[in-house]
Amino acid sequence: CAALGIVRSHGGALDVESVPGAGSTFRVCLPMIAGSMAPPAAAVRAPRRSAAGAGRARLLVVDDEECVRKVTAYSLERDGYVVDVACDGLEALELVRRAPDAIDAVVMDMTMPRLGGAAALHAMREIRPDLPAVLISGFGQKQTLASFADQSHTVALEKPFDIALLCGAVAGVLQGRDGAGGHGPALSGSAQI
């Protein structure tokens, strides 16, 4: 489809829902153009890593919103990572159970059906205590995110955030796995994913 090619060429994703007899809904998700929004004063900016510098770390991106999951995965792949995806915490937990050492870090939304991000991460860390994680949350989840702030190899991002901030957070937790720190407070950014 030409539309899909155009959207992908701009680093985006197309999400289609169709119900027979009721119609179809098309969602186009495109990354923000750098500088199109002024960042909040407290935003932490992280330099974007080059694909060569990212190595071949394997990430697990977990989000119940398909459009967000696709754009996040695509952005991280462009930054040089190998990315697997899961639609909720239960599916992600099963992937970690099957191959606990295959995943180098998890990038996970906090609010999902079946098994939310907090419960999923707790269960994953029972299997693999040193699993690095970037937790993503929208409005109203500051207390949940704060409960992970003192755990090593964990960074929390508040939506909306900049792709460069996400890539920097992933790089930080991966470095932390090797003893360089990699944990910290909730960060906020400027460009919505």
N, CA, C and O of each residue as an XYZ file, in Angstrom:
772
protein
N       0.846     -1.179      0.000
C       0.000      0.000      0.000
C       0.893      1.244      0.000
O       1.844      1.335      0.776
N       0.581      2.182     -0.862
C       1.390      3.394     -0.989
C       1.416      4.200      0.297
O       2.460      4.732      0.676
N       0.276      4.295      0.974
C       0.210      5.078      2.209
C       1.156      4.515      3.265
O       1.849      5.270      3.948
N       1.183      3.197      3.398
C       2.069      2.562      4.370
C       3.527      2.861      4.034
O       4.319      3.140      4.935
N       3.888      2.809      2.780
C       5.256      3.122      2.364
C       5.649      4.547      2.699
O       6.767      4.801      3.147
N       4.745      5.462      2.487
C       5.012      6.873      2.797
C       5.194      7.053      4.304
O       6.141      7.705      4.745
N       4.288      6.477      5.089
C       4.369      6.600      6.547
C       5.672      5.994      7.050
O       6.356      6.608      7.870
N       6.031      4.804      6.576
C       7.280      4.148      7.010
C       8.513      4.944      6.596
O       9.495      5.004      7.335
N       8.460      5.553      5.418
C       9.620      6.324      4.961
C       9.889      7.534      5.853
O      10.993      8.080      5.857
N       8.868      7.949      6.609
C       9.010      9.063      7.544
C       9.221      8.592      8.975
O       9.133      9.390      9.909
N       9.503      7.284      9.162
C       9.771      6.753     10.490
C       8.520      6.524     11.321
O       8.587      6.494     12.549
N       7.385      6.364     10.664
C       6.135      6.209     11.389
C       5.544      4.826     11.288
O       6.167      3.902     10.764
N       4.342      4.692     11.792
C       3.614      3.426     11.760
C       2.159      3.708     11.432
O       1.642      4.788     11.719
N       1.508      2.731     10.830
C       0.103      2.832     10.478
C      -0.640      1.729     11.214
O      -0.257      0.561     11.135
N      -1.695      2.088     11.926
C      -2.488      1.134     12.694
C      -3.897      1.139     12.112
O      -4.509      2.198     11.980
N      -4.417     -0.042     11.762
C      -5.727     -0.143     11.143
C      -6.612     -1.071     11.972
O      -6.212     -2.183     12.319
N      -7.806     -0.604     12.280
C      -8.816     -1.437     12.931
C     -10.033     -1.442     12.024
O     -10.492     -0.386     11.589
N     -10.562     -2.640     11.733
C     -11.701     -2.747     10.838
C     -12.745     -3.673     11.439
O     -12.427     -4.757     11.928
N     -13.993     -3.230     11.395
C     -15.114     -4.033     11.870
C     -16.088     -4.173     10.701
O     -16.600     -3.174     10.196
N     -16.344     -5.416     10.268
C     -17.262     -5.610      9.137
C     -18.613     -4.932      9.399
O     -19.215     -5.093     10.461
N     -19.056     -4.188      8.422
C     -20.338     -3.509      8.520
C     -20.316     -2.214      9.313
O     -21.278     -1.446      9.275
N     -19.213     -1.960     10.043
C     -19.139     -0.751     10.868
C     -18.122      0.250     10.343
O     -18.219      1.440     10.644
N     -17.159     -0.206      9.570
C     -16.159      0.700      9.031
C     -14.765      0.419      9.559
O     -14.532     -0.562     10.265
N     -13.852      1.293      9.206
C     -12.447      1.139      9.579
C     -11.910      2.407     10.201
O     -12.363      3.510      9.894
N     -10.935      2.236     11.081
C     -10.243      3.356     11.695
C      -8.765      3.229     11.348
O      -8.157      2.177     11.549
N      -8.200      4.301     10.830
C      -6.786      4.341     10.490
C      -6.099      5.342     11.400
O      -6.553      6.480     11.520
N      -5.008      4.936     12.046
C      -4.203      5.834     12.868
C      -2.818      5.910     12.258
O      -2.171      4.890     12.018
N      -2.377      7.116     12.013
C      -1.030      7.341     11.497
C      -0.206      7.927     12.635
O      -0.555      8.972     13.184
N       0.878      7.262     12.986
C       1.777      7.743     14.037
C       3.083      8.150     13.385
O       3.738      7.345     12.724
N       3.454      9.401     13.576
C       4.693      9.930     13.012
C       5.535     10.533     14.119
O       4.994     11.118     15.058
N       6.870     10.397     14.024
C       7.723     11.024     15.033
C       7.680     12.545     14.900
O       7.470     13.085     13.814
N       7.882     13.216     16.021
C       7.916     14.674     16.019
C       9.164     15.146     15.275
O      10.186     14.461     15.253
N       9.063     16.305     14.678
C      10.211     16.932     14.034
C      11.017     17.623     15.122
O      10.460     18.343     15.951
N      12.330     17.406     15.121
C      13.190     18.026     16.127
C      12.962     19.532     16.142
O      12.962     20.191     15.102
N      12.768     20.058     17.346
C      12.582     21.488     17.509
C      11.165     21.964     17.279
O      10.905     23.165     17.349
N      10.220     21.039     17.000
C       8.855     21.484     16.745
C       8.095     21.822     18.016
O       7.045     22.463     17.962
N       8.617     21.396     19.159
C       8.037     21.763     20.451
C       9.168     22.188     21.367
O      10.251     21.603     21.334
N       8.931     23.178     22.167
C       9.939     23.590     23.132
C       9.940     22.605     24.293
O       8.876     22.299     24.830
N      11.110     22.097     24.698
C      11.141     21.153     25.811
C      10.859     21.850     27.130
O      11.174     23.028     27.300
N      10.248     21.100     28.086
C      10.069     21.685     29.413
C      11.423     21.984     30.035
O      12.422     21.346     29.703
N      11.453     22.950     30.933
C      12.717     23.359     31.547
C      13.412     22.216     32.251
O      14.642     22.173     32.277
N      12.658     21.284     32.826
C      13.250     20.193     33.590
C      13.617     18.989     32.721
O      14.114     17.985     33.233
N      13.376     19.083     31.412
C      13.644     17.926     30.560
C      15.135     17.606     30.551
O      15.983     18.498     30.522
N      15.426     16.334     30.578
C      16.800     15.865     30.505
C      17.038     15.431     29.081
O      16.292     14.605     28.554
N      18.038     15.955     28.459
C      18.346     15.605     27.084
C      19.501     14.616     27.061
O      20.505     14.795     27.750
N      19.345     13.583     26.268
C      20.402     12.598     26.110
C      20.806     12.583     24.647
O      19.945     12.614     23.768
N      22.100     12.535     24.373
C      22.518     12.503     22.986
C      22.095     11.195     22.338
O      22.131     10.141     22.972
N      21.700     11.264     21.093
C      21.297     10.065     20.363
C      22.538      9.261     20.023
O      23.528      9.801     19.528
N      22.475      7.979     20.290
C      23.596      7.097     19.985
C      23.562      6.735     18.514
O      22.493      6.683     17.904
N      24.703      6.491     17.958
C      24.729      6.044     16.575
C      24.449      4.552     16.538
O      24.642      3.845     17.527
N      23.994      4.085     15.390
C      23.703      2.658     15.257
C      24.954      1.822     15.540
O      24.863      0.734     16.109
N      26.105      2.328     15.145
C      27.342      1.580     15.384
C      27.659      1.498     16.870
O      28.194      0.492     17.338
N      27.333      2.546     17.611
C      27.633      2.565     19.039
C      26.651      1.788     19.888
O      26.946      1.466     21.039
N      25.482      1.482     19.336
C      24.463      0.799     20.120
C      24.751     -0.679     20.296
O      24.153     -1.331     21.152
N      25.671     -1.221     19.485
C      25.933     -2.648     19.576
C      24.727     -3.407     19.077
O      23.907     -2.866     18.334
N      24.617     -4.610     19.464
C      23.480     -5.409     19.039
C      22.672     -5.867     20.247
O      22.219     -7.011     20.290
N      22.490     -5.008     21.203
C      21.704     -5.353     22.382
C      20.275     -5.680     21.966
O      19.712     -5.033     21.083
N      19.694     -6.686     22.607
C      18.312     -7.096     22.323
C      17.389     -6.496     23.373
O      17.564     -6.704     24.573
N      16.400     -5.743     22.892
C      15.440     -5.086     23.767
C      14.065     -5.731     23.607
O      13.721     -6.241     22.541
N      13.301     -5.698     24.673
C      11.907     -6.134     24.634
C      11.041     -4.907     24.880
O      11.058     -4.346     25.976
N      10.283     -4.486     23.870
C       9.387     -3.341     23.967
C       7.986     -3.867     24.267
O       7.455     -4.702     23.535
N       7.396     -3.368     25.355
C       6.098     -3.858     25.815
C       5.129     -2.686     25.936
O       5.338     -1.784     26.748
N       4.072     -2.700     25.132
C       3.041     -1.672     25.203
C       1.775     -2.235     24.591
O       1.831     -2.899     23.556
N       0.637     -1.981     25.211
C      -0.626     -2.494     24.693
C      -1.157     -1.671     23.524
O      -2.033     -2.134     22.795
N      -0.643     -0.465     23.335
C      -1.055      0.355     22.199
C      -0.152      0.028     21.018
O       1.034      0.354     21.015
N      -0.736     -0.622     20.018
C       0.058     -1.107     18.892
C       0.845      0.001     18.205
O       2.010     -0.187     17.853
N       0.223      1.132     18.017
C       0.886      2.241     17.338
C       2.116      2.708     18.132
O       3.179      2.934     17.553
N       1.972      2.850     19.437
C       3.095      3.264     20.289
C       4.181      2.188     20.271
O       5.368      2.498     20.175
N       3.768      0.932     20.362
C       4.726     -0.189     20.354
C       5.538     -0.185     19.058
O       6.757     -0.355     19.079
N       4.846      0.012     17.923
C       5.539     -0.008     16.628
C       6.514      1.151     16.485
O       7.649      0.965     16.047
N       6.068      2.350     16.856
C       6.946      3.524     16.712
C       8.143      3.411     17.660
O       9.266      3.746     17.284
N       7.909      2.943     18.880
C       9.002      2.776     19.838
C      10.007      1.748     19.320
O      11.215      1.986     19.334
N       9.498      0.610     18.865
C      10.382     -0.445     18.344
C      11.164      0.057     17.136
O      12.370     -0.166     17.035
N      10.481      0.732     16.228
C      11.142      1.249     15.031
C      12.249      2.245     15.390
O      13.339      2.208     14.821
N      11.956      3.124     16.331
C      12.947      4.130     16.743
C      14.177      3.474     17.356
O      15.305      3.884     17.083
N      13.964      2.469     18.173
C      15.087      1.775     18.807
C      15.870      0.939     17.794
O      17.092      0.824     17.896
N      15.175      0.358     16.822
C      15.869     -0.371     15.753
C      16.747      0.580     14.947
O      17.868      0.233     14.576
N      16.234      1.784     14.677
C      17.022      2.787     13.950
C      18.252      3.206     14.746
O      19.245      3.652     14.172
N      18.187      3.065     16.056
C      19.318      3.409     16.910
C      20.291      2.232     17.050
O      21.276      2.333     17.781
N      20.026      1.126     16.362
C      20.964      0.021     16.307
C      20.639     -1.182     17.174
O      21.438     -2.116     17.257
N      19.486     -1.177     17.821
C      19.124     -2.290     18.693
C      18.336     -3.353     17.932
O      17.692     -3.063     16.923
N      18.396     -4.573     18.424
C      17.520     -5.646     17.970
C      16.313     -5.590     18.903
O      16.483     -5.562     20.121
N      15.095     -5.573     18.353
C      13.911     -5.347     19.174
C      12.892     -6.467     19.000
O      12.518     -6.821     17.882
N      12.452     -7.016     20.128
C      11.307     -7.910     20.182
C      10.169     -7.112     20.802
O      10.415     -6.140     21.516
N       8.921     -7.511     20.538
C       7.786     -6.779     21.075
C       6.811     -7.724     21.766
O       6.730     -8.912     21.452
N       6.075     -7.157     22.718
C       4.998     -7.869     23.401
C       3.863     -6.876     23.621
O       4.100     -5.682     23.805
N       2.624     -7.379     23.601
C       1.458     -6.492     23.694
C       1.001     -6.247     25.127
O       0.142     -5.394     25.355
N       1.552     -6.973     26.099
C       1.213     -6.726     27.502
C       2.246     -7.407     28.400
O       3.136     -8.116     27.931
N       2.100     -7.171     29.692
C       3.061     -7.715     30.648
C       3.089     -9.226     30.695
O       4.144     -9.817     30.926
N       1.956     -9.861     30.480
C       1.890    -11.323     30.520
C       2.677    -11.945     29.370
O       3.431    -12.897     29.569
N       2.499    -11.406     28.175
C       3.253    -11.890     27.018
C       4.749    -11.639     27.210
O       5.570    -12.494     26.877
N       5.102    -10.479     27.741
C       6.503    -10.146     27.989
C       7.114    -11.089     29.021
O       8.234    -11.567     28.845
N       6.380    -11.352     30.088
C       6.859    -12.256     31.135
C       7.118    -13.645     30.571
O       8.104    -14.288     30.932
N       6.247    -14.110     29.694
C       6.435    -15.424     29.089
C       7.708    -15.458     28.235
O       8.430    -16.455     28.242
N       7.983    -14.382     27.505
C       9.213    -14.308     26.708
C      10.449    -14.357     27.603
O      11.429    -15.027     27.277
N      10.403    -13.656     28.717
C      11.537    -13.660     29.652
C      11.685    -15.037     30.299
O      12.805    -15.511     30.493
N      10.576    -15.678     30.630
C      10.641    -17.029     31.217
C      11.302    -18.017     30.262
O      12.119    -18.840     30.676
N      10.941    -17.931     28.976
C      11.475    -18.867     27.975
C      12.969    -18.702     27.766
O      13.679    -19.688     27.568
N      13.452    -17.477     27.808
C      14.872    -17.216     27.529
C      15.329    -16.018     28.347
O      15.469    -14.923     27.804
N      15.567    -16.204     29.655
C      15.865    -15.065     30.536
C      17.108    -14.277     30.150
O      17.173    -13.076     30.411
N      18.078    -14.907     29.547
C      19.319    -14.196     29.204
C      19.327    -13.656     27.779
O      20.303    -13.035     27.359
N      18.245    -13.888     27.030
C      18.187    -13.415     25.644
C      17.855    -11.933     25.558
O      18.178    -11.284     24.564
N      17.216    -11.391     26.587
C      16.806     -9.983     26.592
C      17.833     -9.176     27.379
O      18.128     -9.495     28.531
N      18.375     -8.134     26.758
C      19.357     -7.282     27.435
C      18.695     -6.193     28.267
O      19.257     -5.755     29.270
N      17.505     -5.751     27.862
C      16.758     -4.732     28.624
C      15.315     -4.737     28.155
O      15.008     -5.160     27.041
N      14.431     -4.257     29.029
C      13.020     -4.151     28.702
C      12.612     -2.683     28.725
O      13.026     -1.925     29.603
N      11.788     -2.288     27.743
C      11.204     -0.952     27.663
C       9.703     -1.188     27.763
O       9.101     -1.741     26.843
N       9.085     -0.766     28.891
C       7.731     -1.216     29.168
C       6.816     -0.111     29.668
O       7.181      0.685     30.533
N       5.613     -0.087     29.098
C       4.553      0.799     29.572
C       4.067      0.275     30.917
O       4.107     -0.930     31.167
N       3.616      1.162     31.770
C       3.173      0.758     33.103
C       1.711      0.324     33.139
O       1.347     -0.524     33.953
N       0.874      0.882     32.284
C      -0.555      0.602     32.332
C      -0.958     -0.240     31.129
O      -1.003      0.245     29.998
N      -1.250     -1.518     31.397
C      -1.641     -2.452     30.341
C      -2.660     -3.447     30.892
O      -2.716     -3.680     32.100
N      -3.466     -4.034     30.003
C      -4.400     -5.065     30.456
C      -3.668     -6.370     30.799
O      -2.492     -6.533     30.473
N      -4.352     -7.262     31.437
C      -3.887     -8.588     31.847
C      -2.799     -8.536     32.905
O      -2.973     -9.107     33.982
N      -1.696     -7.880     32.641
C      -0.625     -7.745     33.627
C       0.089     -6.427     33.353
O       0.717     -6.264     32.307
N      -0.007     -5.497     34.283
C       0.595     -4.181     34.128
C       2.111     -4.215     34.238
O       2.700     -5.239     34.586
N       2.724     -3.097     33.941
C       4.175     -3.006     33.913
C       4.850     -3.244     35.249
O       5.876     -3.922     35.303
N       4.300     -2.703     36.335
C       4.927     -2.874     37.652
C       4.941     -4.340     38.056
O       5.977     -4.861     38.470
N       3.789     -5.014     37.939
C       3.711     -6.432     38.309
C       4.576     -7.283     37.389
O       5.224     -8.228     37.838
N       4.587     -6.945     36.097
C       5.400     -7.707     35.148
C       6.890     -7.575     35.466
O       7.624     -8.563     35.435
N       7.337     -6.345     35.774
C       8.754     -6.161     36.079
C       9.140     -6.889     37.367
O      10.210     -7.494     37.436
N       8.287     -6.836     38.379
C       8.570     -7.583     39.617
C       8.731     -9.074     39.313
O       9.663     -9.713     39.800
N       7.819     -9.624     38.505
C       7.888    -11.051     38.156
C       9.121    -11.365     37.313
O       9.759    -12.400     37.509
N       9.457    -10.478     36.378
C      10.651    -10.683     35.548
C      11.912    -10.684     36.406
O      12.836    -11.464     36.176
N      11.933     -9.796     37.398
C      13.129     -9.706     38.244
C      13.210    -10.836     39.269
O      14.258    -11.022     39.888
N      12.145    -11.581     39.459
C      12.254    -12.816     40.232
C      13.005    -13.857     39.420
O      13.713    -14.694     39.980
N      12.854    -13.808     38.115
C      13.547    -14.717     37.207
C      14.960    -14.220     36.932
O      15.915    -14.997     36.923
N      15.078    -12.924     36.709
C      16.359    -12.303     36.359
C      16.509    -10.978     37.095
O      16.111     -9.936     36.574
N      17.081    -11.002     38.309
C      17.154     -9.814     39.163
C      17.888     -8.614     38.559
O      17.601     -7.474     38.925
N      18.822     -8.848     37.647
C      19.621     -7.751     37.090
C      19.065     -7.211     35.773
O      19.766     -6.480     35.073
N      17.830     -7.551     35.419
C      17.258     -7.130     34.142
C      17.080     -5.609     34.102
O      16.301     -5.063     34.883
N      17.792     -4.919     33.202
C      17.627     -3.469     33.077
C      16.253     -3.131     32.512
O      15.713     -3.871     31.690
N      15.687     -2.004     32.957
C      14.352     -1.626     32.504
C      14.206     -0.123     32.359
O      14.713      0.652     33.170
N      13.500      0.271     31.304
C      13.039      1.638     31.124
C      11.520      1.553     31.213
O      10.871      0.931     30.372
N      10.966      2.182     32.234
C       9.526      2.162     32.462
C       8.903      3.435     31.917
O       9.413      4.532     32.144
N       7.804      3.285     31.200
C       7.152      4.416     30.556
C       5.753      4.555     31.129
O       5.015      3.579     31.269
N       5.409      5.792     31.455
C       4.102      6.003     32.058
C       3.496      7.318     31.611
O       4.196      8.282     31.302
N       2.193      7.325     31.586
C       1.463      8.545     31.288
C       1.020      9.226     32.558
O       1.614      9.042     33.621
N      -0.004      9.997     32.440
C      -0.542     10.796     33.533
C      -0.924      9.927     34.729
O      -1.503      8.854     34.563
N      -0.601     10.393     35.923
C      -1.085      9.767     37.142
C      -0.293      8.579     37.653
O      -0.759      7.888     38.559
N       0.875      8.316     37.113
C       1.642      7.144     37.521
C       2.933      7.507     38.250
O       3.798      6.649     38.422
N       3.083      8.762     38.681
C       4.343      9.192     39.304
C       4.690      8.360     40.531
O       5.860      8.038     40.738
N       3.709      8.005     41.344
C       3.988      7.233     42.557
C       4.475      5.828     42.201
O       5.402      5.314     42.827
N       3.856      5.212     41.203
C       4.292      3.881     40.770
C       5.707      3.947     40.214
O       6.542      3.098     40.529
N       5.979      4.950     39.388
C       7.320      5.101     38.837
C       8.337      5.349     39.944
O       9.449      4.823     39.901
N       7.956      6.149     40.932
C       8.869      6.462     42.029
C       9.246      5.214     42.824
O      10.332      5.155     43.400
N       8.367      4.225     42.861
C       8.677      2.999     43.607
C       9.828      2.218     42.991
O      10.408      1.355     43.650
N      10.167      2.504     41.741
C      11.277      1.838     41.077
C      12.532      2.694     41.032
O      13.586      2.209     40.620
N      12.448      3.958     41.447
C      13.551      4.906     41.282
C      14.817      4.491     42.020
O      15.917      4.840     41.591
N      14.688      3.758     43.116
C      15.883      3.380     43.867
C      16.437      2.018     43.445
O      17.421      1.548     44.016
N      15.826      1.392     42.466
C      16.318      0.099     41.997
C      17.385      0.318     40.932
O      17.230      1.156     40.044
N      18.451     -0.432     41.030
C      19.494     -0.285     40.018
C      18.975     -0.765     38.672
O      18.071     -1.597     38.601
N      19.542     -0.244     37.638
C      19.226     -0.609     36.261
C      17.792     -0.270     35.880
O      17.203     -0.949     35.039
N      17.222      0.768     36.485
C      15.852      1.157     36.178
C      15.770      2.661     35.979
O      16.262      3.436     36.800
N      15.140      3.069     34.871
C      14.876      4.473     34.605
C      13.398      4.591     34.250
O      12.848      3.729     33.564
N      12.769      5.639     34.710
C      11.365      5.883     34.418
C      11.227      7.102     33.523
O      11.844      8.137     33.773
N      10.426      6.980     32.490
C      10.131      8.092     31.583
C       8.651      8.408     31.641
O       7.814      7.505     31.646
N       8.332      9.677     31.684
C       6.941     10.109     31.635
C       6.582     10.500     30.206
O       7.359     11.168     29.523
N       5.401     10.081     29.760
C       4.903     10.501     28.455
C       4.404     11.934     28.575
O       3.879     12.319     29.619
N       4.557     12.715     27.538
C       5.277     12.431     26.313
C       6.781     12.604     26.498
O       7.214     13.353     27.373
N       7.567     11.928     25.695
C       9.021     12.049     25.783
C       9.626     12.061     24.396
O       9.008     11.628     23.424
N      10.827     12.559     24.326
C      11.580     12.667     23.090
C      12.259     11.339     22.800
O      12.704     10.660     23.725
N      12.348     10.956     21.526
C      13.001      9.707     21.136
C      14.457      9.692     21.605
O      14.957      8.653     22.038
N      15.136     10.830     21.523
C      16.534     10.887     21.974
C      16.628     10.594     23.469
O      17.587      9.967     23.918
N      15.646     11.040     24.235
C      15.615     10.761     25.669
C      15.429      9.263     25.917
O      16.085      8.685     26.783
N      14.535      8.645     25.154
C      14.330      7.197     25.263
C      15.618      6.446     24.948
O      16.014      5.552     25.696
N      16.267      6.800     23.856
C      17.508      6.117     23.470
C      18.596      6.321     24.522
O      19.365      5.403     24.808
N      18.660      7.511     25.092
C      19.629      7.765     26.163
C      19.315      6.970     27.415
O      20.228      6.491     28.088
N      18.027      6.822     27.742
C      17.635      6.030     28.910
C      17.995      4.565     28.713
O      18.484      3.916     29.638
N      17.758      4.042     27.518
C      18.122      2.647     27.224
C      19.632      2.466     27.334
O      20.103      1.504     27.941
N      20.387      3.387     26.751
C      21.849      3.306     26.850
C      22.298      3.333     28.310
O      23.219      2.612     28.693
N      21.650      4.162     29.116
C      22.008      4.273     30.528
C      21.764      2.999     31.307
O      22.614      2.580     32.094
N      20.599      2.368     31.097
C      20.335      1.134     31.852
C      21.223      0.002     31.377
O      21.594     -0.867     32.166
N      21.569     -0.001     30.094
C      22.476     -1.042     29.600
C      23.883     -0.856     30.166
O      24.544     -1.836     30.510
N      24.338      0.372     30.266
C      25.641      0.629     30.879
C      25.609      0.299     32.353
O      26.586     -0.220     32.894
N      24.495      0.593     33.014
C      24.329      0.293     34.432
C      24.438     -1.179     34.721
O      24.917     -1.580     35.782
N      23.992     -1.991     33.776
C      24.091     -3.438     33.925
C      25.547     -3.854     34.090
O      25.859     -4.844     34.752
N      26.432     -3.069     33.469
C      27.861     -3.370     33.551
C      28.548     -2.596     34.659
O      29.776     -2.528     34.699
N      27.765     -2.007     35.564
C      28.349     -1.359     36.729
C      28.527      0.132     36.633
O      29.204      0.718     37.477
N      27.934      0.784     35.617
C      28.130      2.223     35.455
C      27.005      3.054     36.042
O      26.902      4.243     35.739
N      26.189      2.483     36.847
C      25.096      3.266     37.437
C      23.772      2.836     36.874
O      23.246      1.790     37.254
N      23.212      3.635     35.959
C      22.052      3.232     35.198
C      20.731      3.214     35.933
O      19.819      2.503     35.511
N      20.586      3.947     36.989
C      19.270      4.052     37.607
C      19.019      5.513     37.899
O      19.948      6.321     37.937
N      17.779      5.843     38.102
C      17.555      7.247     38.337
C      16.109      7.616     38.468
O      15.232      6.752     38.465
N      15.857      8.894     38.581
C      14.509      9.406     38.794
C      13.715      9.367     37.502
O      14.233      9.054     36.430
N      12.460      9.690     37.641
C      11.614      9.812     36.458
C      12.100     10.981     35.631
O      12.430     12.040     36.164
N      12.142     10.784     34.328
C      12.555     11.810     33.409
C      11.359     12.203     32.571
O      10.459     11.392     32.351
N      11.339     13.433     32.104
C      10.253     13.825     31.217
C      10.852     14.412     29.957
O      11.976     14.913     29.962
N      10.100     14.346     28.891
C      10.609     14.825     27.619
C       9.565     15.647     26.899
O       8.529     16.006     27.459
N       9.865     15.943     25.624
C       9.017     16.903     24.941
C       8.257     16.370     23.744
O       7.256     16.977     23.362
N       8.657     15.309     23.148
C       7.989     14.871     21.931
C       7.212     13.594     22.193
O       7.749     12.608     22.698
N       5.944     13.634     21.841
C       5.102     12.488     22.149
C       5.392     11.333     21.215
O       5.633     11.515     20.021
N       5.364     10.163     21.777
C       5.476      8.950     20.995
C       4.087      8.387     20.879
O       3.894      7.343     20.256
